[in-house]
Amino acid sequence: MATPKTISKAALAVELGLSRGRISQFITAGMPVRGDGRLDRQAALAWVRENIDRRDRSPSPDYAAARTVDMVFRARLRKMEFEELRARLIEAEAVRRLAAETIDTIRTGLEALPDKLAPALAAESDPRKVRLLFKTALVEELTRLSHRIEGESLPKGATTL
């Protein structure tokens, strides 16, 4: 069956997937119409192609597919950014537990110092040598504790929730 040369507003609306009211708006905007109220099909379609914003038509399958790909890409990117940020955060309770364990380790090490130093300090009467013995032992103990605790410290760049 050959396509008709003239077409009604209703038939053009069906063909374009629009309402009859929208076709009337096109006519008001300048779409050519015959004296008998019918439309020259070819002229009407050409006018629509030339004058109607793409937003008035449903997007082509290629555009819709590209938009879907873009949306999926952006969603995945946001998820990756979220996971990256989440990896840098540590729960505050875990930090508190780690701090308590670290303080206990330091306390235990420092409490052992008097027993370790008692014999050497008791035999010494020179205050400068006592101070030096005590300071040396304290620095050694703090260094030992520091090395022991390093493995339990927060990751570099981590923050708490």
Biotite code that builds the C-alpha atoms (Angstrom):
import biotite.structure as struc

atoms = struc.array([
    struc.Atom([0.000, 0.000, 0.000], chain_id="A", res_id=1, res_name="MET", atom_name="CA", element="C"),
    struc.Atom([1.408, 3.381, -0.954], chain_id="A", res_id=2, res_name="ALA", atom_name="CA", element="C"),
    struc.Atom([1.821, 6.065, 1.668], chain_id="A", res_id=3, res_name="THR", atom_name="CA", element="C"),
    struc.Atom([-0.798, 8.776, 1.346], chain_id="A", res_id=4, res_name="PRO", atom_name="CA", element="C"),
    struc.Atom([0.218, 12.155, 0.008], chain_id="A", res_id=5, res_name="LYS", atom_name="CA", element="C"),
    struc.Atom([-2.096, 13.960, 2.421], chain_id="A", res_id=6, res_name="THR", atom_name="CA", element="C"),
    struc.Atom([-2.706, 13.000, 6.011], chain_id="A", res_id=7, res_name="ILE", atom_name="CA", element="C"),
    struc.Atom([-4.953, 14.106, 8.865], chain_id="A", res_id=8, res_name="SER", atom_name="CA", element="C"),
    struc.Atom([-3.626, 15.613, 12.101], chain_id="A", res_id=9, res_name="LYS", atom_name="CA", element="C"),
    struc.Atom([-4.732, 12.468, 13.933], chain_id="A", res_id=10, res_name="ALA", atom_name="CA", element="C"),
    struc.Atom([-2.884, 10.180, 11.508], chain_id="A", res_id=11, res_name="ALA", atom_name="CA", element="C"),
    struc.Atom([0.283, 12.287, 11.738], chain_id="A", res_id=12, res_name="LEU", atom_name="CA", element="C"),
    struc.Atom([0.025, 12.212, 15.537], chain_id="A", res_id=13, res_name="ALA", atom_name="CA", element="C"),
    struc.Atom([-0.153, 8.397, 15.451], chain_id="A", res_id=14, res_name="VAL", atom_name="CA", element="C"),
    struc.Atom([2.749, 8.180, 13.019], chain_id="A", res_id=15, res_name="GLU", atom_name="CA", element="C"),
    struc.Atom([4.956, 10.422, 15.154], chain_id="A", res_id=16, res_name="LEU", atom_name="CA", element="C"),
    struc.Atom([3.783, 8.970, 18.464], chain_id="A", res_id=17, res_name="GLY", atom_name="CA", element="C"),
    struc.Atom([2.449, 12.340, 19.632], chain_id="A", res_id=18, res_name="LEU", atom_name="CA", element="C"),
    struc.Atom([-0.929, 13.684, 20.696], chain_id="A", res_id=19, res_name="SER", atom_name="CA", element="C"),
    struc.Atom([-3.301, 15.490, 18.329], chain_id="A", res_id=20, res_name="ARG", atom_name="CA", element="C"),
    struc.Atom([-2.894, 18.538, 20.556], chain_id="A", res_id=21, res_name="GLY", atom_name="CA", element="C"),
    struc.Atom([0.849, 18.515, 19.955], chain_id="A", res_id=22, res_name="ARG", atom_name="CA", element="C"),
    struc.Atom([0.265, 18.440, 16.183], chain_id="A", res_id=23, res_name="ILE", atom_name="CA", element="C"),
    struc.Atom([-2.050, 21.458, 16.595], chain_id="A", res_id=24, res_name="SER", atom_name="CA", element="C"),
    struc.Atom([0.785, 23.224, 18.458], chain_id="A", res_id=25, res_name="GLN", atom_name="CA", element="C"),
    struc.Atom([3.095, 22.465, 15.533], chain_id="A", res_id=26, res_name="PHE", atom_name="CA", element="C"),
    struc.Atom([0.562, 24.019, 13.137], chain_id="A", res_id=27, res_name="ILE", atom_name="CA", element="C"),
    struc.Atom([0.362, 27.112, 15.342], chain_id="A", res_id=28, res_name="THR", atom_name="CA", element="C"),
    struc.Atom([4.177, 27.208, 15.302], chain_id="A", res_id=29, res_name="ALA", atom_name="CA", element="C"),
    struc.Atom([4.236, 27.204, 11.499], chain_id="A", res_id=30, res_name="GLY", atom_name="CA", element="C"),
    struc.Atom([3.817, 23.658, 10.199], chain_id="A", res_id=31, res_name="MET", atom_name="CA", element="C"),
    struc.Atom([2.264, 23.986, 6.714], chain_id="A", res_id=32, res_name="PRO", atom_name="CA", element="C"),
    struc.Atom([-1.380, 22.951, 6.514], chain_id="A", res_id=33, res_name="VAL", atom_name="CA", element="C"),
    struc.Atom([-3.607, 22.725, 3.436], chain_id="A", res_id=34, res_name="ARG", atom_name="CA", element="C"),
    struc.Atom([-6.764, 24.799, 3.044], chain_id="A", res_id=35, res_name="GLY", atom_name="CA", element="C"),
    struc.Atom([-8.915, 21.718, 3.714], chain_id="A", res_id=36, res_name="ASP", atom_name="CA", element="C"),
    struc.Atom([-7.210, 21.176, 7.110], chain_id="A", res_id=37, res_name="GLY", atom_name="CA", element="C"),
    struc.Atom([-5.213, 18.153, 5.969], chain_id="A", res_id=38, res_name="ARG", atom_name="CA", element="C"),
    struc.Atom([-1.444, 18.007, 5.908], chain_id="A", res_id=39, res_name="LEU", atom_name="CA", element="C"),
    struc.Atom([0.923, 17.255, 3.088], chain_id="A", res_id=40, res_name="ASP", atom_name="CA", element="C"),
    struc.Atom([2.647, 14.277, 4.706], chain_id="A", res_id=41, res_name="ARG", atom_name="CA", element="C"),
    struc.Atom([6.106, 14.858, 3.235], chain_id="A", res_id=42, res_name="GLN", atom_name="CA", element="C"),
    struc.Atom([6.034, 18.603, 3.969], chain_id="A", res_id=43, res_name="ALA", atom_name="CA", element="C"),
    struc.Atom([4.797, 17.994, 7.538], chain_id="A", res_id=44, res_name="ALA", atom_name="CA", element="C"),
    struc.Atom([7.534, 15.421, 8.260], chain_id="A", res_id=45, res_name="LEU", atom_name="CA", element="C"),
    struc.Atom([10.177, 17.708, 6.767], chain_id="A", res_id=46, res_name="ALA", atom_name="CA", element="C"),
    struc.Atom([8.911, 20.606, 8.917], chain_id="A", res_id=47, res_name="TRP", atom_name="CA", element="C"),
    struc.Atom([9.092, 18.440, 12.053], chain_id="A", res_id=48, res_name="VAL", atom_name="CA", element="C"),
    struc.Atom([12.673, 17.373, 11.213], chain_id="A", res_id=49, res_name="ARG", atom_name="CA", element="C"),
    struc.Atom([13.717, 20.969, 10.650], chain_id="A", res_id=50, res_name="GLU", atom_name="CA", element="C"),
    struc.Atom([11.888, 22.757, 13.438], chain_id="A", res_id=51, res_name="ASN", atom_name="CA", element="C"),
    struc.Atom([11.221, 20.547, 16.426], chain_id="A", res_id=52, res_name="ILE", atom_name="CA", element="C"),
    struc.Atom([13.704, 20.257, 19.275], chain_id="A", res_id=53, res_name="ASP", atom_name="CA", element="C"),
    struc.Atom([15.048, 16.728, 19.749], chain_id="A", res_id=54, res_name="ARG", atom_name="CA", element="C"),
    struc.Atom([13.629, 16.713, 23.290], chain_id="A", res_id=55, res_name="ARG", atom_name="CA", element="C"),
    struc.Atom([10.128, 16.560, 21.743], chain_id="A", res_id=56, res_name="ASP", atom_name="CA", element="C"),
    struc.Atom([10.924, 13.189, 20.199], chain_id="A", res_id=57, res_name="ARG", atom_name="CA", element="C"),
    struc.Atom([11.840, 9.994, 21.958], chain_id="A", res_id=58, res_name="SER", atom_name="CA", element="C"),
    struc.Atom([15.584, 9.412, 21.860], chain_id="A", res_id=59, res_name="PRO", atom_name="CA", element="C"),
    struc.Atom([17.057, 7.092, 19.280], chain_id="A", res_id=60, res_name="SER", atom_name="CA", element="C"),
    struc.Atom([18.113, 3.642, 20.456], chain_id="A", res_id=61, res_name="PRO", atom_name="CA", element="C"),
    struc.Atom([21.778, 4.647, 20.008], chain_id="A", res_id=62, res_name="ASP", atom_name="CA", element="C"),
    struc.Atom([21.319, 7.700, 22.216], chain_id="A", res_id=63, res_name="TYR", atom_name="CA", element="C"),
    struc.Atom([19.428, 5.701, 24.845], chain_id="A", res_id=64, res_name="ALA", atom_name="CA", element="C"),
    struc.Atom([22.122, 3.004, 24.850], chain_id="A", res_id=65, res_name="ALA", atom_name="CA", element="C"),
    struc.Atom([24.896, 5.582, 25.147], chain_id="A", res_id=66, res_name="ALA", atom_name="CA", element="C"),
    struc.Atom([23.066, 7.299, 27.987], chain_id="A", res_id=67, res_name="ARG", atom_name="CA", element="C"),
    struc.Atom([22.632, 3.979, 29.800], chain_id="A", res_id=68, res_name="THR", atom_name="CA", element="C"),
    struc.Atom([26.339, 3.198, 29.396], chain_id="A", res_id=69, res_name="VAL", atom_name="CA", element="C"),
    struc.Atom([27.196, 6.663, 30.744], chain_id="A", res_id=70, res_name="ASP", atom_name="CA", element="C"),
    struc.Atom([24.893, 6.229, 33.741], chain_id="A", res_id=71, res_name="MET", atom_name="CA", element="C"),
    struc.Atom([26.367, 2.799, 34.535], chain_id="A", res_id=72, res_name="VAL", atom_name="CA", element="C"),
    struc.Atom([29.895, 4.190, 34.201], chain_id="A", res_id=73, res_name="PHE", atom_name="CA", element="C"),
    struc.Atom([29.132, 7.100, 36.541], chain_id="A", res_id=74, res_name="ARG", atom_name="CA", element="C"),
    struc.Atom([27.496, 4.783, 39.081], chain_id="A", res_id=75, res_name="ALA", atom_name="CA", element="C"),
    struc.Atom([30.540, 2.486, 39.059], chain_id="A", res_id=76, res_name="ARG", atom_name="CA", element="C"),
    struc.Atom([32.857, 5.472, 39.413], chain_id="A", res_id=77, res_name="LEU", atom_name="CA", element="C"),
    struc.Atom([30.883, 6.750, 42.423], chain_id="A", res_id=78, res_name="ARG", atom_name="CA", element="C"),
    struc.Atom([31.005, 3.263, 43.953], chain_id="A", res_id=79, res_name="LYS", atom_name="CA", element="C"),
    struc.Atom([34.794, 3.107, 43.476], chain_id="A", res_id=80, res_name="MET", atom_name="CA", element="C"),
    struc.Atom([35.196, 6.541, 45.068], chain_id="A", res_id=81, res_name="GLU", atom_name="CA", element="C"),
    struc.Atom([33.010, 5.443, 47.979], chain_id="A", res_id=82, res_name="PHE", atom_name="CA", element="C"),
    struc.Atom([35.016, 2.240, 48.481], chain_id="A", res_id=83, res_name="GLU", atom_name="CA", element="C"),
    struc.Atom([38.265, 4.202, 48.359], chain_id="A", res_id=84, res_name="GLU", atom_name="CA", element="C"),
    struc.Atom([37.027, 6.619, 51.017], chain_id="A", res_id=85, res_name="LEU", atom_name="CA", element="C"),
    struc.Atom([35.619, 3.788, 53.113], chain_id="A", res_id=86, res_name="ARG", atom_name="CA", element="C"),
    struc.Atom([38.988, 2.011, 53.061], chain_id="A", res_id=87, res_name="ALA", atom_name="CA", element="C"),
    struc.Atom([40.605, 5.083, 54.604], chain_id="A", res_id=88, res_name="ARG", atom_name="CA", element="C"),
    struc.Atom([38.171, 5.194, 57.500], chain_id="A", res_id=89, res_name="LEU", atom_name="CA", element="C"),
    struc.Atom([38.497, 3.120, 60.643], chain_id="A", res_id=90, res_name="ILE", atom_name="CA", element="C"),
    struc.Atom([35.758, 2.701, 63.197], chain_id="A", res_id=91, res_name="GLU", atom_name="CA", element="C"),
    struc.Atom([36.285, 4.831, 66.280], chain_id="A", res_id=92, res_name="ALA", atom_name="CA", element="C"),
    struc.Atom([35.807, 1.793, 68.558], chain_id="A", res_id=93, res_name="GLU", atom_name="CA", element="C"),
    struc.Atom([38.669, -0.013, 66.796], chain_id="A", res_id=94, res_name="ALA", atom_name="CA", element="C"),
    struc.Atom([40.868, 3.043, 67.344], chain_id="A", res_id=95, res_name="VAL", atom_name="CA", element="C"),
    struc.Atom([39.914, 3.147, 71.037], chain_id="A", res_id=96, res_name="ARG", atom_name="CA", element="C"),
    struc.Atom([40.752, -0.555, 71.420], chain_id="A", res_id=97, res_name="ARG", atom_name="CA", element="C"),
    struc.Atom([44.099, -0.062, 69.694], chain_id="A", res_id=98, res_name="LEU", atom_name="CA", element="C"),
    struc.Atom([44.882, 2.959, 71.874], chain_id="A", res_id=99, res_name="ALA", atom_name="CA", element="C"),
    struc.Atom([44.027, 1.021, 75.047], chain_id="A", res_id=100, res_name="ALA", atom_name="CA", element="C"),
    struc.Atom([46.216, -1.928, 73.996], chain_id="A", res_id=101, res_name="GLU", atom_name="CA", element="C"),
    struc.Atom([49.063, 0.449, 73.128], chain_id="A", res_id=102, res_name="THR", atom_name="CA", element="C"),
    struc.Atom([48.824, 2.238, 76.474], chain_id="A", res_id=103, res_name="ILE", atom_name="CA", element="C"),
    struc.Atom([48.783, -1.107, 78.305], chain_id="A", res_id=104, res_name="ASP", atom_name="CA", element="C"),
    struc.Atom([51.938, -2.160, 76.447], chain_id="A", res_id=105, res_name="THR", atom_name="CA", element="C"),
    struc.Atom([53.676, 1.124, 77.352], chain_id="A", res_id=106, res_name="ILE", atom_name="CA", element="C"),
    struc.Atom([52.543, 0.892, 80.969], chain_id="A", res_id=107, res_name="ARG", atom_name="CA", element="C"),
    struc.Atom([53.828, -2.687, 81.293], chain_id="A", res_id=108, res_name="THR", atom_name="CA", element="C"),
    struc.Atom([57.205, -1.723, 79.826], chain_id="A", res_id=109, res_name="GLY", atom_name="CA", element="C"),
    struc.Atom([57.597, 1.328, 82.059], chain_id="A", res_id=110, res_name="LEU", atom_name="CA", element="C"),
    struc.Atom([56.501, -0.537, 85.192], chain_id="A", res_id=111, res_name="GLU", atom_name="CA", element="C"),
    struc.Atom([59.329, -3.030, 84.587], chain_id="A", res_id=112, res_name="ALA", atom_name="CA", element="C"),
    struc.Atom([61.987, -0.286, 84.612], chain_id="A", res_id=113, res_name="LEU", atom_name="CA", element="C"),
    struc.Atom([62.396, 0.043, 88.415], chain_id="A", res_id=114, res_name="PRO", atom_name="CA", element="C"),
    struc.Atom([63.066, -3.692, 88.809], chain_id="A", res_id=115, res_name="ASP", atom_name="CA", element="C"),
    struc.Atom([65.520, -3.596, 85.904], chain_id="A", res_id=116, res_name="LYS", atom_name="CA", element="C"),
    struc.Atom([67.348, -0.476, 87.190], chain_id="A", res_id=117, res_name="LEU", atom_name="CA", element="C"),
    struc.Atom([67.231, -1.080, 90.950], chain_id="A", res_id=118, res_name="ALA", atom_name="CA", element="C"),
    struc.Atom([70.562, -2.948, 91.313], chain_id="A", res_id=119, res_name="PRO", atom_name="CA", element="C"),
    struc.Atom([72.509, -0.449, 89.159], chain_id="A", res_id=120, res_name="ALA", atom_name="CA", element="C"),
    struc.Atom([70.935, 2.608, 90.785], chain_id="A", res_id=121, res_name="LEU", atom_name="CA", element="C"),
    struc.Atom([71.426, 1.293, 94.336], chain_id="A", res_id=122, res_name="ALA", atom_name="CA", element="C"),
    struc.Atom([75.140, 0.885, 93.739], chain_id="A", res_id=123, res_name="ALA", atom_name="CA", element="C"),
    struc.Atom([75.533, 4.403, 92.353], chain_id="A", res_id=124, res_name="GLU", atom_name="CA", element="C"),
    struc.Atom([75.898, 7.517, 94.494], chain_id="A", res_id=125, res_name="SER", atom_name="CA", element="C"),
    struc.Atom([76.689, 10.101, 91.814], chain_id="A", res_id=126, res_name="ASP", atom_name="CA", element="C"),
    struc.Atom([73.399, 11.870, 90.858], chain_id="A", res_id=127, res_name="PRO", atom_name="CA", element="C"),
    struc.Atom([74.632, 12.527, 87.310], chain_id="A", res_id=128, res_name="ARG", atom_name="CA", element="C"),
    struc.Atom([75.367, 8.824, 86.740], chain_id="A", res_id=129, res_name="LYS", atom_name="CA", element="C"),
    struc.Atom([72.003, 7.876, 88.283], chain_id="A", res_id=130, res_name="VAL", atom_name="CA", element="C"),
    struc.Atom([70.271, 10.315, 85.944], chain_id="A", res_id=131, res_name="ARG", atom_name="CA", element="C"),
    struc.Atom([72.229, 8.984, 82.936], chain_id="A", res_id=132, res_name="LEU", atom_name="CA", element="C"),
    struc.Atom([71.469, 5.345, 83.820], chain_id="A", res_id=133, res_name="LEU", atom_name="CA", element="C"),
    struc.Atom([67.784, 6.150, 84.275], chain_id="A", res_id=134, res_name="PHE", atom_name="CA", element="C"),
    struc.Atom([67.565, 8.233, 81.090], chain_id="A", res_id=135, res_name="LYS", atom_name="CA", element="C"),
    struc.Atom([69.402, 5.607, 78.997], chain_id="A", res_id=136, res_name="THR", atom_name="CA", element="C"),
    struc.Atom([67.158, 2.817, 80.287], chain_id="A", res_id=137, res_name="ALA", atom_name="CA", element="C"),
    struc.Atom([64.037, 4.933, 79.676], chain_id="A", res_id=138, res_name="LEU", atom_name="CA", element="C"),
    struc.Atom([65.046, 5.796, 76.087], chain_id="A", res_id=139, res_name="VAL", atom_name="CA", element="C"),
    struc.Atom([65.910, 2.136, 75.377], chain_id="A", res_id=140, res_name="GLU", atom_name="CA", element="C"),
    struc.Atom([62.562, 0.968, 76.756], chain_id="A", res_id=141, res_name="GLU", atom_name="CA", element="C"),
    struc.Atom([60.582, 3.586, 74.841], chain_id="A", res_id=142, res_name="LEU", atom_name="CA", element="C"),
    struc.Atom([62.434, 2.702, 71.630], chain_id="A", res_id=143, res_name="THR", atom_name="CA", element="C"),
    struc.Atom([61.735, -1.024, 72.181], chain_id="A", res_id=144, res_name="ARG", atom_name="CA", element="C"),
    struc.Atom([58.060, -0.281, 72.833], chain_id="A", res_id=145, res_name="LEU", atom_name="CA", element="C"),
    struc.Atom([57.872, 1.997, 69.801], chain_id="A", res_id=146, res_name="SER", atom_name="CA", element="C"),
    struc.Atom([59.166, -0.775, 67.521], chain_id="A", res_id=147, res_name="HIS", atom_name="CA", element="C"),
    struc.Atom([56.762, -3.276, 69.074], chain_id="A", res_id=148, res_name="ARG", atom_name="CA", element="C"),
    struc.Atom([53.769, -0.948, 68.668], chain_id="A", res_id=149, res_name="ILE", atom_name="CA", element="C"),
    struc.Atom([54.550, 0.135, 65.080], chain_id="A", res_id=150, res_name="GLU", atom_name="CA", element="C"),
    struc.Atom([52.962, -3.035, 63.708], chain_id="A", res_id=151, res_name="GLY", atom_name="CA", element="C"),
    struc.Atom([49.724, -2.206, 65.547], chain_id="A", res_id=152, res_name="GLU", atom_name="CA", element="C"),
    struc.Atom([49.474, 1.460, 64.530], chain_id="A", res_id=153, res_name="SER", atom_name="CA", element="C"),
    struc.Atom([46.871, 3.069, 62.245], chain_id="A", res_id=154, res_name="LEU", atom_name="CA", element="C"),
    struc.Atom([47.510, 2.832, 58.503], chain_id="A", res_id=155, res_name="PRO", atom_name="CA", element="C"),
    struc.Atom([49.146, 5.908, 56.984], chain_id="A", res_id=156, res_name="LYS", atom_name="CA", element="C"),
    struc.Atom([46.526, 8.505, 56.029], chain_id="A", res_id=157, res_name="GLY", atom_name="CA", element="C"),
    struc.Atom([43.719, 6.793, 57.989], chain_id="A", res_id=158, res_name="ALA", atom_name="CA", element="C"),
    struc.Atom([41.134, 8.805, 59.855], chain_id="A", res_id=159, res_name="THR", atom_name="CA", element="C"),
    struc.Atom([38.478, 7.795, 62.345], chain_id="A", res_id=160, res_name="THR", atom_name="CA", element="C"),
    struc.Atom([34.714, 7.856, 61.912], chain_id="A", res_id=161, res_name="LEU", atom_name="CA", element="C"),
])
